[in-house]
Amino acid sequence: MLESLSPRNKNAIVFMVAAIFVIFLSGIFLAITYFAVDTFQTGLEGVSCELPGTTYGDCQTWFGDTIYKLFNLKPIIIIFSYLFIFSLVLGMVLLGYKNGENPVMIGVIFILSSVFTYVGLEISNIYRTMLTNEYFYQMMIPFTIYNKIMLNFPWFIAFVGLASLTLSIVNYQRARVNTLQSDLDY
């Protein structure tokens, strides 16, 4: 069945499969990054030194004018996580619409949605197990929306798959325009 698909359709399948795993891994990677930056900032706040011969006087004044201003951008990591997930979901839904031109792809999208809803259950269980580790739990606290998505990952995948499937059916059923009049006679 999949041998008859064009390379473009095979790439769409690969993107949909990869996007599910990337959603899972991106939040964890960004949480580790956020936690590392936060730990680094806490460590710098404990540093006490003097800078003779400078206008700053001590390290904390210098850090306040330079490094701490960069640390104020930490919330961007959380926002980037949400925007990244949104862009992957949008890509999956739009690929569903675009692949509605081929009826075989509608069936493939349905099967992928069904299979990955079960895979999402396993991924959600893995995430729940990871949350039992106190360090991991502390890292994930600022990522509230990501936590909600991952704890309900099967539902998330099912709804994204359903939206993708619905748009592919809509694209397949829509009336074609700019075609010969004889193609429109039923």
C-alpha positions as CSV (number, residue, x, y, z in Angstrom):
1,M,0.0,0.0,0.0
2,L,2.7,2.5,0.9
3,E,4.8,1.6,-2.1
4,S,2.3,3.5,-4.3
5,L,2.8,6.8,-2.4
6,S,4.7,9.6,-3.9
7,P,7.9,10.8,-2.2
8,R,6.0,13.9,-1.1
9,N,3.4,11.8,0.7
10,K,6.1,9.6,2.3
11,N,7.8,12.8,3.6
12,A,4.5,13.9,5.1
13,I,4.2,10.6,6.9
14,V,7.7,10.9,8.2
15,F,7.0,14.5,9.4
16,M,3.9,13.4,11.2
17,V,5.7,10.6,13.0
18,A,8.7,12.7,13.8
19,A,6.6,15.6,15.1
20,I,5.0,13.5,17.8
21,F,8.4,12.5,19.2
22,V,9.8,16.0,18.8
23,I,6.9,17.4,20.8
24,F,7.9,15.0,23.6
25,L,11.6,15.7,23.4
26,S,11.5,19.4,22.8
27,G,9.8,20.2,26.1
28,I,12.3,18.1,28.1
29,F,15.2,19.7,26.3
30,L,13.9,23.2,26.9
31,A,13.2,22.4,30.5
32,I,16.7,21.2,31.0
33,T,18.0,24.4,29.4
34,Y,15.7,26.5,31.6
35,F,16.8,24.6,34.7
36,A,20.5,25.0,33.8
37,V,20.2,28.7,33.2
38,D,18.3,29.1,36.5
39,T,20.9,27.1,38.4
40,F,23.7,29.2,36.8
41,Q,21.9,32.4,37.8
42,T,21.5,31.1,41.4
43,G,25.2,30.2,41.5
44,L,26.2,33.7,40.3
45,E,24.0,35.4,42.9
46,G,26.1,33.7,45.6
47,V,29.4,35.0,44.2
48,S,31.0,37.7,46.2
49,C,34.1,39.5,44.9
50,E,35.5,42.9,44.4
51,L,36.7,44.4,41.1
52,P,39.4,47.0,42.0
53,G,40.2,49.6,39.5
54,T,36.7,49.5,37.8
55,T,33.6,51.6,38.2
56,Y,31.6,48.6,39.3
57,G,33.2,48.0,42.6
58,D,32.0,44.4,43.1
59,C,30.9,41.4,41.0
60,Q,27.2,41.7,41.7
61,T,27.0,45.2,40.3
62,W,28.8,44.1,37.2
63,F,26.6,41.0,36.9
64,G,23.5,43.2,37.4
65,D,24.6,45.4,34.4
66,T,25.6,42.5,32.1
67,I,24.6,38.9,32.8
68,Y,21.5,39.3,34.9
69,K,19.8,41.2,32.1
70,L,20.2,38.2,29.9
71,F,18.8,36.0,32.6
72,N,15.6,38.1,32.5
73,L,15.0,36.5,29.1
74,K,14.4,33.1,30.7
75,P,10.6,33.2,30.1
76,I,11.3,33.3,26.4
77,I,12.4,29.6,26.7
78,I,8.9,28.7,28.0
79,I,7.2,30.8,25.3
80,F,9.4,29.2,22.6
81,S,8.3,25.7,23.9
82,Y,4.6,26.6,23.4
83,L,5.2,28.2,20.0
84,F,7.3,25.2,18.9
85,I,4.5,22.8,19.8
86,F,1.9,25.0,18.1
87,S,3.9,25.1,14.9
88,L,4.3,21.4,14.8
89,V,0.6,20.8,15.4
90,L,-0.2,23.4,12.7
91,G,2.2,21.6,10.3
92,M,0.5,18.3,11.0
93,V,-3.0,19.7,10.4
94,L,-1.9,21.4,7.2
95,L,-0.2,18.3,6.0
96,G,-3.5,16.5,6.6
97,Y,-5.3,19.0,4.5
98,K,-2.7,18.8,1.7
99,N,-2.7,15.0,1.7
100,G,-6.4,14.9,1.2
101,E,-5.9,15.0,-2.5
102,N,-5.0,11.3,-2.4
103,P,-7.6,8.9,-0.9
104,V,-4.9,6.5,0.1
105,M,-3.3,9.2,2.3
106,I,-6.7,9.7,4.1
107,G,-6.5,6.0,5.1
108,V,-2.9,6.3,6.1
109,I,-3.7,9.4,8.2
110,F,-6.5,7.5,9.9
111,I,-4.2,4.5,10.7
112,L,-1.4,6.8,11.9
113,S,-3.8,8.7,14.2
114,S,-5.0,5.4,15.6
115,V,-1.6,3.9,16.1
116,F,-0.1,7.1,17.6
117,T,-2.9,7.6,20.0
118,Y,-1.8,4.3,21.5
119,V,1.9,5.3,21.3
120,G,0.8,8.6,22.9
121,L,-0.5,6.5,25.9
122,E,2.9,4.9,26.3
123,I,4.7,8.2,25.9
124,S,2.4,9.8,28.5
125,N,3.1,6.9,30.9
126,I,6.9,7.4,30.4
127,Y,6.4,11.1,31.2
128,R,4.5,10.3,34.3
129,T,7.2,7.9,35.4
130,M,9.8,10.6,34.7
131,L,7.8,13.1,36.9
132,T,8.3,10.8,39.9
133,N,12.0,12.0,40.0
134,E,12.1,15.1,42.1
135,Y,14.7,16.9,40.0
136,F,12.8,16.3,36.8
137,Y,9.6,17.4,38.5
138,Q,11.3,20.6,39.7
139,M,12.5,21.3,36.1
140,M,9.1,20.9,34.6
141,I,7.2,23.2,37.0
142,P,7.5,26.3,34.9
143,F,6.2,24.4,31.8
144,T,2.6,24.2,32.8
145,I,1.0,23.9,29.4
146,Y,3.6,21.4,28.3
147,N,2.9,19.3,31.4
148,K,-0.9,19.4,30.6
149,I,-0.2,18.3,27.0
150,M,2.1,15.5,28.1
151,L,-0.2,14.2,30.8
152,N,-3.0,14.0,28.3
153,F,-0.9,13.1,25.3
154,P,-3.2,10.4,23.9
155,W,-6.1,12.9,23.8
156,F,-3.8,15.5,22.3
157,I,-2.7,13.2,19.5
158,A,-6.2,12.0,19.0
159,F,-7.6,15.5,18.5
160,V,-4.7,16.6,16.3
161,G,-5.1,13.4,14.2
162,L,-8.9,13.9,14.0
163,A,-8.4,17.5,12.9
164,S,-5.9,16.4,10.3
165,L,-8.2,13.6,9.1
166,T,-11.2,16.0,8.9
167,L,-9.3,18.5,6.9
168,S,-8.0,15.8,4.5
169,I,-11.6,14.6,4.0
170,V,-12.7,18.1,3.4
171,N,-10.0,18.7,0.8
172,Y,-10.9,15.4,-0.9
173,Q,-14.6,16.3,-1.0
174,R,-14.3,19.9,-2.1
175,A,-15.5,20.9,-5.5
176,R,-12.7,21.3,-8.0
177,V,-12.6,24.7,-9.9
178,N,-11.0,25.7,-13.1
179,T,-11.6,22.3,-14.7
180,L,-13.4,21.2,-17.8
181,Q,-17.1,21.4,-17.7
182,S,-17.3,17.7,-18.6
183,D,-15.4,16.8,-15.4
184,L,-18.2,18.5,-13.4
185,D,-21.0,16.5,-14.9
186,Y,-22.1,13.6,-12.7
